[in-house]
Amino acid sequence: MVEIYRGCDRAVSSALRVQDSRIPGAGMGLFAAEELPEYVVIGQYSGEVKDYARFGEKVQRLGHNHLHPFYLKPGLLVDPTDEEGALHPASLSMAFTNEAPPGERYNLLALYAQPCADQDPAVYFCTRERVPKGSELFVCYGYDHPREYPWADPDIDLDTHQRQQICQRHPHLSPEFPPKDPLVQRPQDVVEEVVRKEPVESHFEVGTDAWRTDFSDVVLDAPVYETDSE
């Protein structure tokens, strides 16, 4: 279980607050209501875990895609908004955290939880340094997707180093960002069913319509299973 720093729980909410962001045009932001130590987890990027198809249905219904989804793994994301696409300040959602504008520092890091067979994947935000009271919290949401706004370039090497240090303190988190996609194992029973060991002669006369539509003598290649991403 990932330990959340005291006062960051929604029921307590003494360490965090949501208010107008200091970034012009950014809407609301998440702030430190008290000084936060370095390397503490301030919250999970919570919401409803959805595949891309379900999320796409919501986007079509609402007519916009400003829903702050966070990537979990190929084909899966977490949607933090309600059915009407709204975020509520009282939730202290990590989705209120903005990316740092040019000239500002990222004082948070996003880390994924270690994969667990019986649970959905999850992502958490953690401080990377001491955060003074009253500071707006900034996190980099990813390194390779396009932005429609100016943002501060992250230091990927420093991020990697600090994620490793954070995971020494929080072993339930993973230093990989984004996490590596597990290889899809080839199900042996499916392979044995589909792949024929020896060719079987067709018992229809060559050249007839029955012969043309009979594939009993065809040897199929073994299927190749790959990961969802390159």
Salt bridges, closest charged atoms under 4 A:
GLU34 OE2 - ARG6 NH1 3.14
GLU35 OE1 - ARG130 NH1 3.16
GLU48 OE2 - ARG54 NH2 2.61
ASP79 OD2 - LYS50 NZ 2.87
ASP79 OD2 - LYS58 NZ 2.66
ASP82 OD2 - HIS88 NE2 2.86
GLU83 OE1 - ARG61 NH2 3.26
GLU99 OE2 - ARG147 NH2 2.65
GLU129 OE1 - ARG105 NH2 2.40
ASP159 OD1 - ARG128 NH2 2.72
ASP209 OD1 - ARG212 NH1 3.05
